[in-house]
Amino acid sequence: MEIDARGLSCPQPIIETRKAIFDKVTSFSVLVDNIAAKENVTRFAKTQHYDVVDTTTEYGWKLDLEKR
């Protein structure tokens, strides 16, 4: 599953991430294009016991989330 949150301002990327987490998705990616979204999604995911690996892309970052 991939969430495209590019172009969305906070808190929308977190809201989209939260929906996936609450739907019990254990592994998914979130695409973001600004540093605030990257930091906020990462922080939120970690509070929900997800590991986060970020990769720089041509448009921003791809955050790969996996439930611990």
N, CA, C and O atoms as CSV, one atom per row, in Angstrom:
chain,resi,resn,atom,element,x,y,z
A,1,MET,N,N,0.850,-1.174,0.000
A,1,MET,CA,C,0.000,0.000,0.000
A,1,MET,C,C,0.892,1.231,0.000
A,1,MET,O,O,1.936,1.255,0.652
A,2,GLU,N,N,0.470,2.256,-0.740
A,2,GLU,CA,C,1.236,3.490,-0.807
A,2,GLU,C,C,0.293,4.682,-0.659
A,2,GLU,O,O,-0.732,4.767,-1.335
A,3,ILE,N,N,0.657,5.598,0.235
A,3,ILE,CA,C,-0.117,6.816,0.438
A,3,ILE,C,C,0.652,7.956,-0.204
A,3,ILE,O,O,1.804,8.205,0.152
A,4,ASP,N,N,0.032,8.648,-1.140
A,4,ASP,CA,C,0.668,9.787,-1.794
A,4,ASP,C,C,0.214,11.062,-1.093
A,4,ASP,O,O,-0.874,11.575,-1.353
A,5,ALA,N,N,1.064,11.563,-0.202
A,5,ALA,CA,C,0.735,12.773,0.550
A,5,ALA,C,C,1.503,13.986,0.017
A,5,ALA,O,O,1.585,15.017,0.684
A,6,ARG,N,N,2.060,13.855,-1.183
A,6,ARG,CA,C,2.770,14.991,-1.775
A,6,ARG,C,C,1.792,16.118,-2.047
A,6,ARG,O,O,0.681,15.891,-2.527
A,7,GLY,N,N,2.215,17.328,-1.737
A,7,GLY,CA,C,1.375,18.489,-1.962
A,7,GLY,C,C,0.387,18.761,-0.844
A,7,GLY,O,O,-0.309,19.777,-0.867
A,8,LEU,N,N,0.316,17.874,0.130
A,8,LEU,CA,C,-0.602,18.060,1.255
A,8,LEU,C,C,0.131,18.743,2.404
A,8,LEU,O,O,1.274,18.405,2.711
A,9,SER,N,N,-0.529,19.695,3.029
A,9,SER,CA,C,0.089,20.346,4.183
A,9,SER,C,C,-0.402,19.662,5.454
A,9,SER,O,O,-1.465,19.041,5.479
A,10,CYS,N,N,0.392,19.790,6.494
A,10,CYS,CA,C,0.033,19.184,7.778
A,10,CYS,C,C,-1.241,19.820,8.297
A,10,CYS,O,O,-1.435,21.028,8.163
A,11,PRO,N,N,-2.100,19.027,8.882
A,11,PRO,CA,C,-1.875,17.659,9.378
A,11,PRO,C,C,-2.337,16.562,8.421
A,11,PRO,O,O,-2.381,15.398,8.818
A,12,GLN,N,N,-2.681,16.886,7.188
A,12,GLN,CA,C,-3.256,15.897,6.271
A,12,GLN,C,C,-2.385,14.645,6.077
A,12,GLN,O,O,-2.934,13.544,6.096
A,13,PRO,N,N,-1.052,14.751,5.889
A,13,PRO,CA,C,-0.254,13.521,5.765
A,13,PRO,C,C,-0.371,12.616,6.994
A,13,PRO,O,O,-0.378,11.392,6.864
A,14,ILE,N,N,-0.463,13.212,8.181
A,14,ILE,CA,C,-0.615,12.408,9.401
A,14,ILE,C,C,-1.992,11.762,9.437
A,14,ILE,O,O,-2.119,10.606,9.839
A,15,ILE,N,N,-3.011,12.479,9.030
A,15,ILE,CA,C,-4.371,11.923,9.016
A,15,ILE,C,C,-4.434,10.714,8.091
A,15,ILE,O,O,-5.028,9.695,8.443
A,16,GLU,N,N,-3.827,10.818,6.911
A,16,GLU,CA,C,-3.825,9.695,5.968
A,16,GLU,C,C,-3.040,8.509,6.534
A,16,GLU,O,O,-3.453,7.359,6.383
A,17,THR,N,N,-1.924,8.785,7.177
A,17,THR,CA,C,-1.121,7.725,7.805
A,17,THR,C,C,-1.911,7.069,8.931
A,17,THR,O,O,-1.919,5.846,9.069
A,18,ARG,N,N,-2.564,7.885,9.720
A,18,ARG,CA,C,-3.369,7.386,10.846
A,18,ARG,C,C,-4.467,6.437,10.374
A,18,ARG,O,O,-4.722,5.416,11.013
A,19,LYS,N,N,-5.121,6.768,9.255
A,19,LYS,CA,C,-6.169,5.895,8.708
A,19,LYS,C,C,-5.607,4.507,8.412
A,19,LYS,O,O,-6.233,3.501,8.744
A,20,ALA,N,N,-4.433,4.450,7.793
A,20,ALA,CA,C,-3.824,3.153,7.463
A,20,ALA,C,C,-3.458,2.390,8.728
A,20,ALA,O,O,-3.683,1.183,8.813
A,21,ILE,N,N,-2.899,3.082,9.705
A,21,ILE,CA,C,-2.521,2.431,10.959
A,21,ILE,C,C,-3.759,1.891,11.671
A,21,ILE,O,O,-3.744,0.763,12.164
A,22,PHE,N,N,-4.812,2.672,11.728
A,22,PHE,CA,C,-6.025,2.233,12.417
A,22,PHE,C,C,-6.773,1.157,11.637
A,22,PHE,O,O,-7.598,0.443,12.207
A,23,ASP,N,N,-6.493,1.031,10.325
A,23,ASP,CA,C,-7.037,-0.075,9.532
A,23,ASP,C,C,-6.174,-1.327,9.659
A,23,ASP,O,O,-6.391,-2.323,8.969
A,24,LYS,N,N,-5.186,-1.254,10.561
A,24,LYS,CA,C,-4.302,-2.381,10.877
A,24,LYS,C,C,-3.410,-2.807,9.710
A,24,LYS,O,O,-3.067,-3.983,9.584
A,25,VAL,N,N,-3.035,-1.844,8.852
A,25,VAL,CA,C,-2.071,-2.122,7.787
A,25,VAL,C,C,-0.702,-2.215,8.456
A,25,VAL,O,O,-0.298,-1.291,9.162
A,26,THR,N,N,0.012,-3.315,8.245
A,26,THR,CA,C,1.268,-3.529,8.965
A,26,THR,C,C,2.502,-3.052,8.213
A,26,THR,O,O,3.564,-2.886,8.811
A,27,SER,N,N,2.375,-2.830,6.913
A,27,SER,CA,C,3.516,-2.383,6.122
A,27,SER,C,C,3.000,-1.533,4.969
A,27,SER,O,O,2.182,-1.988,4.169
A,28,PHE,N,N,3.486,-0.292,4.887
A,28,PHE,CA,C,3.074,0.593,3.802
A,28,PHE,C,C,4.061,1.736,3.652
A,28,PHE,O,O,4.945,1.920,4.489
A,29,SER,N,N,3.906,2.501,2.581
A,29,SER,CA,C,4.786,3.633,2.301
A,29,SER,C,C,3.978,4.917,2.255
A,29,SER,O,O,2.804,4.923,1.884
A,30,VAL,N,N,4.634,6.009,2.640
A,30,VAL,CA,C,4.024,7.330,2.567
A,30,VAL,C,C,4.977,8.221,1.773
A,30,VAL,O,O,6.156,8.334,2.109
A,31,LEU,N,N,4.460,8.849,0.722
A,31,LEU,CA,C,5.254,9.773,-0.076
A,31,LEU,C,C,4.981,11.190,0.404
A,31,LEU,O,O,3.825,11.606,0.478
A,32,VAL,N,N,6.031,11.934,0.730
A,32,VAL,CA,C,5.885,13.317,1.187
A,32,VAL,C,C,6.889,14.198,0.442
A,32,VAL,O,O,7.904,13.719,-0.062
A,33,ASP,N,N,6.583,15.492,0.384
A,33,ASP,CA,C,7.462,16.403,-0.354
A,33,ASP,C,C,7.911,17.612,0.456
A,33,ASP,O,O,8.432,18.578,-0.100
A,34,ASN,N,N,7.708,17.557,1.779
A,34,ASN,CA,C,8.230,18.642,2.608
A,34,ASN,C,C,8.733,18.079,3.929
A,34,ASN,O,O,8.264,17.048,4.410
A,35,ILE,N,N,9.697,18.783,4.496
A,35,ILE,CA,C,10.387,18.283,5.688
A,35,ILE,C,C,9.451,18.187,6.895
A,35,ILE,O,O,9.593,17.275,7.709
A,36,ALA,N,N,8.504,19.109,7.021
A,36,ALA,CA,C,7.577,19.057,8.153
A,36,ALA,C,C,6.749,17.776,8.108
A,36,ALA,O,O,6.579,17.112,9.131
A,37,ALA,N,N,6.234,17.425,6.936
A,37,ALA,CA,C,5.452,16.196,6.798
A,37,ALA,C,C,6.320,14.974,7.089
A,37,ALA,O,O,5.869,14.038,7.751
A,38,LYS,N,N,7.553,14.974,6.604
A,38,LYS,CA,C,8.468,13.854,6.840
A,38,LYS,C,C,8.679,13.664,8.345
A,38,LYS,O,O,8.564,12.551,8.858
A,39,GLU,N,N,8.983,14.743,9.036
A,39,GLU,CA,C,9.247,14.649,10.469
A,39,GLU,C,C,8.000,14.283,11.261
A,39,GLU,O,O,8.070,13.469,12.182
A,40,ASN,N,N,6.867,14.869,10.918
A,40,ASN,CA,C,5.636,14.608,11.666
A,40,ASN,C,C,5.114,13.192,11.454
A,40,ASN,O,O,4.695,12.540,12.410
A,41,VAL,N,N,5.135,12.706,10.210
A,41,VAL,CA,C,4.690,11.337,9.942
A,41,VAL,C,C,5.624,10.344,10.640
A,41,VAL,O,O,5.166,9.370,11.238
A,42,THR,N,N,6.916,10.592,10.561
A,42,THR,CA,C,7.883,9.700,11.214
A,42,THR,C,C,7.644,9.653,12.721
A,42,THR,O,O,7.600,8.575,13.312
A,43,ARG,N,N,7.491,10.812,13.333
A,43,ARG,CA,C,7.264,10.876,14.781
A,43,ARG,C,C,5.979,10.145,15.172
A,43,ARG,O,O,5.967,9.372,16.130
A,44,PHE,N,N,4.900,10.392,14.426
A,44,PHE,CA,C,3.628,9.736,14.729
A,44,PHE,C,C,3.734,8.219,14.562
A,44,PHE,O,O,3.270,7.462,15.415
A,45,ALA,N,N,4.343,7.783,13.468
A,45,ALA,CA,C,4.453,6.340,13.216
A,45,ALA,C,C,5.231,5.642,14.334
A,45,ALA,O,O,4.872,4.543,14.756
A,46,LYS,N,N,6.281,6.281,14.799
A,46,LYS,CA,C,7.068,5.675,15.870
A,46,LYS,C,C,6.264,5.565,17.162
A,46,LYS,O,O,6.444,4.606,17.913
A,47,THR,N,N,5.384,6.522,17.437
A,47,THR,CA,C,4.545,6.416,18.636
A,47,THR,C,C,3.544,5.275,18.517
A,47,THR,O,O,3.015,4.796,19.521
A,48,GLN,N,N,3.285,4.841,17.281
A,48,GLN,CA,C,2.353,3.739,17.044
A,48,GLN,C,C,3.088,2.399,16.853
A,48,GLN,O,O,2.500,1.415,16.403
A,49,HIS,N,N,4.372,2.382,17.203
A,49,HIS,CA,C,5.208,1.175,17.161
A,49,HIS,C,C,5.493,0.693,15.743
A,49,HIS,O,O,5.481,-0.507,15.471
A,50,TYR,N,N,5.750,1.634,14.851
A,50,TYR,CA,C,6.180,1.331,13.493
A,50,TYR,C,C,7.637,1.751,13.338
A,50,TYR,O,O,8.051,2.796,13.839
A,51,ASP,N,N,8.406,0.923,12.638
A,51,ASP,CA,C,9.757,1.319,12.241
A,51,ASP,C,C,9.619,2.132,10.964
A,51,ASP,O,O,8.759,1.843,10.131
A,52,VAL,N,N,10.454,3.142,10.806
A,52,VAL,CA,C,10.377,4.026,9.639
A,52,VAL,C,C,11.748,4.097,8.979
A,52,VAL,O,O,12.754,4.376,9.631
A,53,VAL,N,N,11.769,3.838,7.676
A,53,VAL,CA,C,12.980,4.003,6.881
A,53,VAL,C,C,12.658,5.032,5.806
A,53,VAL,O,O,11.735,4.850,5.012
A,54,ASP,N,N,13.441,6.128,5.790
A,54,ASP,CA,C,13.177,7.155,4.792
A,54,ASP,C,C,14.215,7.107,3.682
A,54,ASP,O,O,15.401,6.882,3.922
A,55,THR,N,N,13.744,7.321,2.474
A,55,THR,CA,C,14.590,7.335,1.296
A,55,THR,C,C,14.350,8.644,0.563
A,55,THR,O,O,13.205,9.013,0.302
A,56,THR,N,N,15.420,9.343,0.233
A,56,THR,CA,C,15.292,10.573,-0.537
A,56,THR,C,C,14.967,10.218,-1.989
A,56,THR,O,O,15.577,9.325,-2.578
A,57,THR,N,N,14.003,10.931,-2.546
A,57,THR,CA,C,13.612,10.711,-3.932
A,57,THR,C,C,13.697,12.037,-4.684
A,57,THR,O,O,14.044,13.064,-4.100
A,58,GLU,N,N,13.387,12.016,-5.955
A,58,GLU,CA,C,13.457,13.240,-6.765
A,58,GLU,C,C,12.383,14.251,-6.370
A,58,GLU,O,O,12.512,15.434,-6.685
A,59,TYR,N,N,11.342,13.815,-5.698
A,59,TYR,CA,C,10.238,14.711,-5.323
A,59,TYR,C,C,10.191,14.990,-3.824
A,59,TYR,O,O,9.393,15.820,-3.389
A,60,GLY,N,N,11.017,14.326,-3.024
A,60,GLY,CA,C,10.978,14.494,-1.572
A,60,GLY,C,C,11.482,13.246,-0.882
A,60,GLY,O,O,12.665,12.914,-0.963
A,61,TRP,N,N,10.567,12.546,-0.192
A,61,TRP,CA,C,10.942,11.341,0.556
A,61,TRP,C,C,9.877,10.267,0.425
A,61,TRP,O,O,8.687,10.540,0.271
A,62,LYS,N,N,10.360,9.031,0.493
A,62,LYS,CA,C,9.472,7.881,0.611
A,62,LYS,C,C,9.721,7.313,2.003
A,62,LYS,O,O,10.847,6.948,2.340
A,63,LEU,N,N,8.676,7.241,2.800
A,63,LEU,CA,C,8.775,6.706,4.154
A,63,LEU,C,C,8.181,5.305,4.150
A,63,LEU,O,O,6.986,5.133,3.909
A,64,ASP,N,N,9.007,4.315,4.415
A,64,ASP,CA,C,8.535,2.931,4.498
A,64,ASP,C,C,8.279,2.609,5.958
A,64,ASP,O,O,9.187,2.657,6.788
A,65,LEU,N,N,7.038,2.281,6.261
A,65,LEU,CA,C,6.602,1.989,7.635
A,65,LEU,C,C,6.325,0.505,7.787
A,65,LEU,O,O,5.688,-0.112,6.934
A,66,GLU,N,N,6.804,-0.049,8.864
A,66,GLU,CA,C,6.585,-1.475,9.161
A,66,GLU,C,C,6.295,-1.630,10.645
A,66,GLU,O,O,7.025,-1.110,11.488
A,67,LYS,N,N,5.229,-2.345,10.956
A,67,LYS,CA,C,4.829,-2.584,12.357
A,67,LYS,C,C,5.883,-3.454,13.035
A,67,LYS,O,O,6.325,-4.461,12.483
A,68,ARG,N,N,6.280,-3.043,14.250
A,68,ARG,CA,C,7.245,-3.841,15.032
A,68,ARG,C,C,6.572,-5.044,15.619
A,68,ARG,O,O,7.214,-5.837,16.308
